[in-house]
Amino acid sequence: MEGGLGGAYYYDPREHALVHLSGGRGVRPELYDPFVNQPIFESSAFALFLVADMDAIEPAYGRESPRYVAVEAGLICQALEVSAPDFGLGLCQVGDLEFDQVAKDFLLGDRHRFVHSLLGGLLPPEDRSTG
C-alpha cells in the first residue's frame, strides 16, 4: 500500500479514520473466481469488504436485521460508486469470494457477517471526473 501499511483496516465512523488491524496474509487472487473476478482483482489496487456486526444491528431491527443489512450494503455501494470517480477511483462490486480465508485478518467475532465486497483502483486519466 503506497503511503501506508498494507493489510486489513477498519473504518471508524466516529473518528472518520482508517484503523490498521493487521498485516495478515492479505487479500490474494485465490479468494476470487479464477475466470471472472481474479482478473479484476489483479488489476485493482484495493479491496473493500462490507461486514455487519449483528450485535450492533439486531437490537434495532430484530429478525429483520439481515434484510436491513442488505439494504444498507446496497446504499453504501451506491454512494461509493457515485462518488468514487470524483476522487479518480473506479469500483467493481464482487459479492462472491472466499472471505473465510481472510476473515481472521479483520479480527472479527462470531456475530460478524460478510455482506459484500468491492474492488477498486485508479481510473485512467481520461475517465476521471473533474469536480
SEDREN-814923 format. One line per field, with one value per atom (N, C-alpha, C, CB): residue number from 1; residue in one letter; atom name; x, y, z. Coordinates in steps of 0.001 Angstrom, whole numbers, m for minus. Glycine has a CB too. Example, Ala and Ser with C-alpha at 12.3 -4.5 7.8 and 13.67 -1.06 7.14 Angstrom:
// residues 2
num	1,1,1,1,2,2,2,2
residuo	a,a,a,a,s,s,s,s
atomo	N,CA,C,CB,N,CA,C,CB
xx	13190,12300,13200,11308,12850,13670,12900,14084
yy	m5690,m4500,m3300,m4473,m2250,m1060,30,m598
zz	7800,7800,7800,9046,7080,7140,7870,5725
This chain:
// residues 131
num	1,1,1,1,2,2,2,2,3,3,3,3,4,4,4,4,5,5,5,5,6,6,6,6,7,7,7,7,8,8,8,8,9,9,9,9,10,10,10,10,11,11,11,11,12,12,12,12,13,13,13,13,14,14,14,14,15,15,15,15,16,16,16,16,17,17,17,17,18,18,18,18,19,19,19,19,20,20,20,20,21,21,21,21,22,22,22,22,23,23,23,23,24,24,24,24,25,25,25,25,26,26,26,26,27,27,27,27,28,28,28,28,29,29,29,29,30,30,30,30,31,31,31,31,32,32,32,32,33,33,33,33,34,34,34,34,35,35,35,35,36,36,36,36,37,37,37,37,38,38,38,38,39,39,39,39,40,40,40,40,41,41,41,41,42,42,42,42,43,43,43,43,44,44,44,44,45,45,45,45,46,46,46,46,47,47,47,47,48,48,48,48,49,49,49,49,50,50,50,50,51,51,51,51,52,52,52,52,53,53,53,53,54,54,54,54,55,55,55,55,56,56,56,56,57,57,57,57,58,58,58,58,59,59,59,59,60,60,60,60,61,61,61,61,62,62,62,62,63,63,63,63,64,64,64,64,65,65,65,65,66,66,66,66,67,67,67,67,68,68,68,68,69,69,69,69,70,70,70,70,71,71,71,71,72,72,72,72,73,73,73,73,74,74,74,74,75,75,75,75,76,76,76,76,77,77,77,77,78,78,78,78,79,79,79,79,80,80,80,80,81,81,81,81,82,82,82,82,83,83,83,83,84,84,84,84,85,85,85,85,86,86,86,86,87,87,87,87,88,88,88,88,89,89,89,89,90,90,90,90,91,91,91,91,92,92,92,92,93,93,93,93,94,94,94,94,95,95,95,95,96,96,96,96,97,97,97,97,98,98,98,98,99,99,99,99,100,100,100,100,101,101,101,101,102,102,102,102,103,103,103,103,104,104,104,104,105,105,105,105,106,106,106,106,107,107,107,107,108,108,108,108,109,109,109,109,110,110,110,110,111,111,111,111,112,112,112,112,113,113,113,113,114,114,114,114,115,115,115,115,116,116,116,116,117,117,117,117,118,118,118,118,119,119,119,119,120,120,120,120,121,121,121,121,122,122,122,122,123,123,123,123,124,124,124,124,125,125,125,125,126,126,126,126,127,127,127,127,128,128,128,128,129,129,129,129,130,130,130,130,131,131,131,131
residuo	m,m,m,m,e,e,e,e,g,g,g,g,g,g,g,g,l,l,l,l,g,g,g,g,g,g,g,g,a,a,a,a,y,y,y,y,y,y,y,y,y,y,y,y,d,d,d,d,p,p,p,p,r,r,r,r,e,e,e,e,h,h,h,h,a,a,a,a,l,l,l,l,v,v,v,v,h,h,h,h,l,l,l,l,s,s,s,s,g,g,g,g,g,g,g,g,r,r,r,r,g,g,g,g,v,v,v,v,r,r,r,r,p,p,p,p,e,e,e,e,l,l,l,l,y,y,y,y,d,d,d,d,p,p,p,p,f,f,f,f,v,v,v,v,n,n,n,n,q,q,q,q,p,p,p,p,i,i,i,i,f,f,f,f,e,e,e,e,s,s,s,s,s,s,s,s,a,a,a,a,f,f,f,f,a,a,a,a,l,l,l,l,f,f,f,f,l,l,l,l,v,v,v,v,a,a,a,a,d,d,d,d,m,m,m,m,d,d,d,d,a,a,a,a,i,i,i,i,e,e,e,e,p,p,p,p,a,a,a,a,y,y,y,y,g,g,g,g,r,r,r,r,e,e,e,e,s,s,s,s,p,p,p,p,r,r,r,r,y,y,y,y,v,v,v,v,a,a,a,a,v,v,v,v,e,e,e,e,a,a,a,a,g,g,g,g,l,l,l,l,i,i,i,i,c,c,c,c,q,q,q,q,a,a,a,a,l,l,l,l,e,e,e,e,v,v,v,v,s,s,s,s,a,a,a,a,p,p,p,p,d,d,d,d,f,f,f,f,g,g,g,g,l,l,l,l,g,g,g,g,l,l,l,l,c,c,c,c,q,q,q,q,v,v,v,v,g,g,g,g,d,d,d,d,l,l,l,l,e,e,e,e,f,f,f,f,d,d,d,d,q,q,q,q,v,v,v,v,a,a,a,a,k,k,k,k,d,d,d,d,f,f,f,f,l,l,l,l,l,l,l,l,g,g,g,g,d,d,d,d,r,r,r,r,h,h,h,h,r,r,r,r,f,f,f,f,v,v,v,v,h,h,h,h,s,s,s,s,l,l,l,l,l,l,l,l,g,g,g,g,g,g,g,g,l,l,l,l,l,l,l,l,p,p,p,p,p,p,p,p,e,e,e,e,d,d,d,d,r,r,r,r,s,s,s,s,t,t,t,t,g,g,g,g
atomo	N,CA,C,CB,N,CA,C,CB,N,CA,C,CB,N,CA,C,CB,N,CA,C,CB,N,CA,C,CB,N,CA,C,CB,N,CA,C,CB,N,CA,C,CB,N,CA,C,CB,N,CA,C,CB,N,CA,C,CB,N,CA,C,CB,N,CA,C,CB,N,CA,C,CB,N,CA,C,CB,N,CA,C,CB,N,CA,C,CB,N,CA,C,CB,N,CA,C,CB,N,CA,C,CB,N,CA,C,CB,N,CA,C,CB,N,CA,C,CB,N,CA,C,CB,N,CA,C,CB,N,CA,C,CB,N,CA,C,CB,N,CA,C,CB,N,CA,C,CB,N,CA,C,CB,N,CA,C,CB,N,CA,C,CB,N,CA,C,CB,N,CA,C,CB,N,CA,C,CB,N,CA,C,CB,N,CA,C,CB,N,CA,C,CB,N,CA,C,CB,N,CA,C,CB,N,CA,C,CB,N,CA,C,CB,N,CA,C,CB,N,CA,C,CB,N,CA,C,CB,N,CA,C,CB,N,CA,C,CB,N,CA,C,CB,N,CA,C,CB,N,CA,C,CB,N,CA,C,CB,N,CA,C,CB,N,CA,C,CB,N,CA,C,CB,N,CA,C,CB,N,CA,C,CB,N,CA,C,CB,N,CA,C,CB,N,CA,C,CB,N,CA,C,CB,N,CA,C,CB,N,CA,C,CB,N,CA,C,CB,N,CA,C,CB,N,CA,C,CB,N,CA,C,CB,N,CA,C,CB,N,CA,C,CB,N,CA,C,CB,N,CA,C,CB,N,CA,C,CB,N,CA,C,CB,N,CA,C,CB,N,CA,C,CB,N,CA,C,CB,N,CA,C,CB,N,CA,C,CB,N,CA,C,CB,N,CA,C,CB,N,CA,C,CB,N,CA,C,CB,N,CA,C,CB,N,CA,C,CB,N,CA,C,CB,N,CA,C,CB,N,CA,C,CB,N,CA,C,CB,N,CA,C,CB,N,CA,C,CB,N,CA,C,CB,N,CA,C,CB,N,CA,C,CB,N,CA,C,CB,N,CA,C,CB,N,CA,C,CB,N,CA,C,CB,N,CA,C,CB,N,CA,C,CB,N,CA,C,CB,N,CA,C,CB,N,CA,C,CB,N,CA,C,CB,N,CA,C,CB,N,CA,C,CB,N,CA,C,CB,N,CA,C,CB,N,CA,C,CB,N,CA,C,CB,N,CA,C,CB,N,CA,C,CB,N,CA,C,CB,N,CA,C,CB,N,CA,C,CB,N,CA,C,CB,N,CA,C,CB,N,CA,C,CB,N,CA,C,CB,N,CA,C,CB,N,CA,C,CB,N,CA,C,CB,N,CA,C,CB,N,CA,C,CB,N,CA,C,CB,N,CA,C,CB,N,CA,C,CB,N,CA,C,CB,N,CA,C,CB,N,CA,C,CB,N,CA,C,CB,N,CA,C,CB
xx	844,0,880,m955,757,1565,1139,1451,2089,1782,1223,820,1299,777,1081,m713,646,853,m192,794,245,m711,m1408,m19,m2455,m3148,m4604,m2491,m5186,m6606,m6824,m7210,m7841,m8201,m9687,m7841,m10038,m11424,m11710,m11701,m12857,m13248,m13974,m14140,m13416,m14019,m14851,m12925,m16182,m17014,m16976,m18426,m16703,m16630,m15422,m16572,m14303,m13078,m12910,m11884,m13769,m13670,m12231,m14087,m11774,m10396,m10300,m9475,m9247,m8949,m8044,m8283,m8394,m7627,m6979,m8531,m5651,m4921,m5188,m3401,m5678,m5981,m4873,m7253,m4422,m3409,m2766,m4025,m1551,m889,m1440,634,m1570,m2146,m1456,m3601,m2018,m1504,m2008,m1902,m3008,m3538,m4539,m2425,m5207,m6179,m5398,m7204,m5707,m4965,m5899,m4242,m5359,m6193,m7023,m5322,m6505,m7197,m8546,m6326,m8810,m10087,m11223,m10005,m10865,m11845,m11971,m11465,m13123,m13363,m12286,m14786,m11597,m10464,m10840,m9772,m12061,m12421,m13081,m13337,m13735,m14477,m13787,m15893,m13568,m13126,m11625,m13808,m10883,m9432,m8785,m8797,m9153,m8547,m8858,m9028,m10056,m10412,m9563,m11932,m9437,m8615,m7173,m8649,m6629,m5226,m4960,m4803,m5991,m5791,m6249,m6537,m6683,m7160,m6039,m8323,m6283,m5315,m5740,m5111,m7041,m7530,m8857,m7691,m9215,m10493,m11211,m10295,m12500,m13340,m14279,m14143,m14452,m15341,m16372,m14549,m17628,m18706,m19055,m19965,m18887,m19097,m20069,m17740,m21089,m22097,m21794,m23506,m21890,m21799,m23234,m21016,m23678,m25078,m25436,m25359,m24475,m24764,m25161,m23547,m24655,m24998,m26314,m23878,m26678,m27838,m29113,m27562,m29002,m30197,m31010,m29800,m30401,m31244,m32223,m30361,m31851,m32716,m33700,m31880,m33277,m34096,m34569,m33336,m34097,m34563,m34427,m35982,m35487,m35427,m35328,m36639,m35589,m35464,m34030,m36406,m33117,m31735,m31064,m30919,m31139,m30474,m30966,m30679,m32253,m32808,m32267,m34356,m32243,m31752,m30245,m32097,m29518,m28084,m27874,m27432,m28668,m28547,m28914,m29439,m29977,m30368,m29251,m31692,m28734,m27667,m26418,m27313,m26066,m24903,m25124,m24634,m26331,m26636,m26514,m28025,m26986,m26878,m25419,m27680,m24644,m23216,m22518,m22541,m22794,m22179,m22561,m22597,m23828,m24285,m23555,m25811,m23472,m22787,m21319,m22908,m20667,m19263,m19080,m18689,m19928,m19787,m20061,m20727,m20996,m21321,m20197,m22641,m19593,m18573,m17147,m18623,m16876,m15506,m14868,m15507,m15554,m14912,m14455,m15854,m15124,m14697,m13306,m15707,m12884,m11565,m10612,m11697,m11018,m10176,m10166,m8792,m11212,m11263,m12403,m11420,m12172,m13209,m13439,m12832,m14680,m15044,m15803,m15881,m15638,m16363,m16900,m15445,m18201,m18783,m18491,m20291,m18090,m17797,m18405,m16235,m19477,m20138,m19703,m21600,m19098,m18763,m17257,m19308,m16805,m15392,m15261,m14580,m14082,m13798,m13365,m12693,m14292,m13976,m13438,m15202,m13895,m13436,m11914,m14054,m11264,m9804,m9074,m9361,m9742,m9099,m9809,m9035,m10890,m11682,m10846,m12844,m9905,m9104,m8256,m8199,m7893,m7126,m7935,m6669,m9263,m10133,m10544,m11360,m10023,m10268,m11764,m9581,m12520,m13968,m14400,m14613,m15553,m16144,m17157,m16799,m17754,m18732,m19989,m19118,m20271,m21506,m21304,m22087,m20129,m19876,m20238,m18389,m20825,m21234,m20699,m22761,m19986,m19576,m20836,m18573,m20926,m22116,m21793,m22732,m20758,m20461,m19039,m21480,m18546,m17182,m17109,m16196,m16124,m15826,m14321,m16360,m13933,m12529,m12390,m12040,m11257,m11096,m9678,m11575,m9569,m8263,m8402,m7557,m7275,m7273,m7878,m5844,m8687,m9217,m8145,m10493,m8184,m7292,m7607,m7437,m6631,m6854,m8042,m5616,m8271,m9368,m10746,m9240,m10821,m12103,m12356,m12160,m11441,m11588,m12493,m10210,m13265,m14120,m13253,m15194,m13776,m13035,m13683,m12925,m14575,m15063,m16341,m15119
yy	m1177,0,1227,5,2041,3244,4259,3842,4799,5818,5272,6778,3975,3412,1940,3642,1357,m68,m869,m404,m1944,m2841,m3663,m3754,m4347,m5211,m4855,m5160,m5254,m5051,m3788,m6267,m3033,m1801,m1812,m575,m1065,m864,628,m1390,960,2365,2706,2664,3620,4068,5314,4362,5176,6313,7460,5858,7157,8230,9130,7641,8515,9266,9655,8455,9085,9276,8974,10737,7772,7386,5878,7834,5470,4051,3620,3754,2495,1938,653,1679,576,m610,m1747,m326,m2872,m4031,m5056,m4670,m5424,m6475,m6441,m7865,m6978,m7133,m8351,m7252,m9423,m10647,m11108,m10447,m12123,m12622,m11775,m14082,m10985,m10106,m10788,m9550,m9978,m10457,m10956,m9336,m12174,m12827,m13202,m14073,m13392,m13757,m15014,m13953,m15968,m17240,m17083,m18172,m15930,m15705,m15542,m14483,m15241,m14878,m15955,m13553,m15969,m16877,m16658,m16662,m17720,m17556,m17017,m18866,m17230,m16821,m15449,m17837,m15054,m13796,m12711,m14007,m12973,m11912,m11841,m12067,m12927,m12844,m11800,m14204,m11743,m10697,m9284,m10845,m9090,m7774,m7501,m7701,m8497,m8342,m7990,m9632,m8680,m8480,m7098,m9521,m6436,m5071,m4022,m4879,m4448,m3499,m3092,m4099,m2016,m1529,m1828,m40,m2064,m2320,m3069,m996,m3654,m4342,m3768,m5886,m3571,m3125,m4269,m1830,m4490,m5542,m4928,m6670,m5169,m4707,m5859,m4231,m5623,m6639,m6074,m7071,m6839,m6406,m6981,m6828,m6159,m6601,m6806,m5550,m8036,m8333,m7943,m9818,m7918,m7473,m6000,m7705,m5217,m3801,m3562,m3026,m4459,m4253,m4874,m4826,m6062,m6777,m6071,m8100,m5321,m4611,m3629,m3858,m3070,m2112,m2785,m1126,m3854,m4419,m5852,m4369,m6489,m7831,m8813,m7778,m9574,m10615,m10056,m11499,m8767,m8127,m7673,m6929,m7905,m7435,m7854,m7935,m9129,m9489,m8676,m10959,m8398,m7605,m6182,m7587,m5569,m4200,m4112,m3620,m5141,m5192,m5170,m6462,m5953,m5992,m4646,m7098,m4020,m2707,m1695,m2228,m1682,m737,m953,m863,m2219,m2514,m1968,m4041,m2125,m1582,m75,m1986,594,2053,2503,2601,1778,2100,1945,1194,831,601,1703,m771,2086,3148,4459,3346,4821,6062,6025,6306,4894,4773,4853,3469,4154,4149,5520,3121,6254,7578,8570,8080,8474,9453,9068,9661,7796,7348,8083,5870,8286,8972,10396,9013,11053,12389,12365,12984,11202,11037,10254,10334,10088,9379,7877,9884,7340,5910,5228,5682,3979,3134,1965,2649,1495,386,m675,881,m1922,m3046,m3888,m3897,m4112,m4927,m6402,m4689,m7074,m8506,m9121,m8788,m9854,m10441,m11859,m10418,m12532,m13938,m14109,m14771,m14476,m14744,m15587,m13426,m16089,m16949,m16081,m18005,m15310,m14379,m15078,m13582,m16289,m17018,m17132,m18408,m17134,m17274,m16041,m17561,m14886,m13668,m13074,m12639,m13678,m13117,m12883,m14039,m13774,m13605,m12334,m14821,m11869,m10631,m9419,m10429,m9570,m8464,m8509,m8467,m9488,m9604,m9608,m8461,m10414,m10458,m11472,m10786,m11206,m12127,m13033,m11366,m13910,m14868,m14202,m15836,m12999,m12322,m11342,m11584,m11337,m10530,m11346,m10064,m10695,m11361,m10610,m11474,m11326,m10751,m10502,m11696,m9312,m8953,m8783,m7670,m8019,m7701,m7167,m6664,m7051,m6574,m5750,m7754,m4890,m4112,m4128,m2646,m4123,m3954,m2592,m5078,m1949,m602,m278,389,810,1304,2631,296,3165,4444,4290,5008,5255,5310,5850,6183,5456,6117,7608,5496,8456,9912,10372,10627,9749,10180,9878,9527,8988,8614,9303,7117,10157,10795,12016,11199,12211,13396,14619,13232,15753,16995,17843,17787,17301,18150,17818,19439
zz	0,0,0,1207,m987,m1104,m59,m2513,681,1664,2971,1086,3211,4446,4537,4553,5627,5844,5074,7347,4434,3807,4872,2783,4500,5433,5572,6764,6691,6939,7760,7655,7387,8068,8394,7209,9421,9814,9689,11277,9105,9055,10343,7814,11116,12365,12057,13462,12058,11685,12694,11508,13960,14958,14724,16370,14356,14117,12648,14571,11783,10333,9884,9929,10277,10009,9806,11156,9111,8965,10112,7589,10728,11835,11342,13094,11428,10987,11956,10880,11437,12268,12263,11814,11054,10959,9584,11236,9523,8236,7519,8411,8249,7700,6434,7426,5826,4546,3406,4328,3675,2657,1741,1850,1003,27,m1170,m380,m1592,m2663,m3809,m2134,m4982,m6140,m5919,m7352,m5135,m4935,m4238,m4134,m3642,m2987,m3992,m2099,m5222,m6246,m7318,m6891,m7969,m9087,m10148,m9689,m10579,m11493,m12874,m11658,m13306,m14660,m14719,m15266,m13629,m13664,m12848,m13150,m11562,m10664,m10409,m9381,m10645,m10452,m11363,m10701,m12647,m13489,m12997,m14923,m12460,m11912,m10677,m11561,m9799,m8601,m8978,m7753,m9948,m10316,m10885,m11315,m11387,m11889,m10881,m13206,m9697,m8691,m7743,m7900,m7013,m6035,m4602,m6206,m4404,m3053,m3120,m2266,m1979,m1833,m619,m1690,m754,352,723,m23,2016,2488,3418,3204,3125,3995,4930,3166,6215,7233,8272,7893,8596,9569,10942,9117,11951,13346,13817,14264,13826,14138,15570,13921,16486,17853,17879,18759,16946,16883,16141,16209,15261,14395,14960,13027,15518,15973,17051,16479,17978,18950,18286,19939,17170,16480,15541,15707,14860,13789,14020,12528,15077,15406,14263,15839,14021,12985,11573,13081,11412,10096,9799,10011,10736,10593,9288,11738,8867,7608,6411,7330,6385,5274,5317,5330,6497,6592,6358,7951,6732,6429,4914,7051,4193,2734,2109,2157,2608,2090,2343,2744,3554,3899,3050,5375,2816,1970,561,1919,47,m1276,m1319,m1697,m279,m227,m123,958,661,786,m563,1846,m1252,m2564,m3551,m3119,m3553,m4454,m4158,m4326,m2885,m2512,m2917,m1004,m2699,m3081,m4590,m2560,m5336,m6797,m7407,m7409,m6839,m7361,m7067,m6761,m5891,m5508,m5907,m4032,m6138,m6439,m7613,m6728,m8738,m9857,m9529,m11022,m8578,m8164,m7528,m7182,m7085,m6474,m7378,m5128,m8646,m9601,m9416,m9511,m8774,m8481,m9233,m6979,m9559,m10124,m9195,m11542,m9132,m8254,m9024,m7074,m8596,m9176,m8023,m10134,m7994,m6943,m7186,m6853,m6104,m6150,m4892,m6244,m5056,m3898,m3593,m4100,m4561,m4390,m4273,m5558,m3079,m2844,m1590,m2714,m1354,m195,986,m535,1523,2605,3845,2970,4115,5302,5356,5331,4201,4155,4673,2740,4712,5210,6419,4112,6863,7960,9214,8286,9498,10719,10675,10927,9488,9374,9840,7933,9861,10235,11704,9366,12443,13880,14193,14627,13455,13596,14647,12264,15229,16178,15499,17315,16286,15768,15215,16853,15645,15246,14085,16431,13504,12308,11078,12244,10084,8852,7647,8775,6771,5491,4670,4726,4074,3310,1830,3862,1527,125,30,m449,m1201,m1414,m2690,m1478,m2731,m3932,m4152,m3810,m5402,m5775,m6403,m6747,m6174,m6701,m7077,m5715,m7798,m8205,m8911,m9105,m9336,m10031,m11426,m10121,m11789,m13143,m14074,m13207,m15343,m16301,m16329,m17728,m16578,m16536,m17374,m17008,m18518,m19379,m18801,m20718,m17786,m17186,m15846,m17000,m15410,m14097,m14199,m13527,m13114,m13028,m12763,m11914,m13109,m12884,m11820,m14167,m11038,m9990,m9451,m10412
